Amino acid sequence: MEEKEYIVDRIEGNYVILEGKEGNLFNVEKSYIIGNAKEGDLLYKKDKIYFIDVEATKRRKEEIDNLMKGLWEE
């Protein structure tokens, strides 16, 4: 079964490096991504095109921020 959700790991030139749920990394040309993807964005794939999931990205960032809060406080 093909994965449908990915995280932007990094951007290198004309390629976006995506990470799948199993931790596998692969390159996708920027032309296959709708919108201006940034590191940490969550993307979903429909047919051969990737879309930024704005709401899921926002929730993920909030979850990470909440986990980090207690780490740096004394």
N, C-alpha and C positions, 0 to 999 in steps of 0.2 A: 504494500500500500504506500502510495506517495505521500510525503509530508506536505502539509499545507501552510504551516506557520514557520516563520524564520525570524532570527534576530540579526540585525546589521552588526557585524563584528568590526569591520573597518572598511575604509574606502581607499582604493589604490588606483589612481589615474582614472581610466574609463570603466573600472570594474568596482563592483560592490561585493565584498566578501560576506557571505551569509553563513550563519550557523543554524543547523537543523536541531530538532529536539534531541536527537541522539548524539549531538556534539560534532557531527560531521560538518566540515567547512567546504564551501565551493564558491566559485566566481560567477557573477552574473553581470552582463554588460548593463551600464546605466540606462541604456535605451529601453530595456525591458522593465524598468521600474517607473511607475507613475508617481510623480511628486519628487521632492527634494529629500531623499533619505539621508539620515544622519546615524552616527554610531549609536547603538542602543535601541533604535526604532524597531518595532515589530512589523513585519510584513506578512501578508498572506498572498497566496498564489491562486490565480484563477486563469485557467487555460495556460498560456505561456507568459502571462503578464503578472508582475508583482505590484501590490498596492500597499501603501502605508496604512496600518490600522491605528489611527490617531488615538482612539479611546483606550485600546489595549496598551499602547505605548505609554500613555499617561498613567494608567493604573500600575503598570510595571515600575515606572519611575517612582511613584509614590510608595510602593511596597519596598523598593530598595532604599529610598530615603528614610523610611521608618525603621528599617533594620539597621541602618548606619547611625541613627541618632544616639543610641546608647553606647556605641563603640568608642567614641571620642570624648565623651564626658567623663570627668573624674568623680 
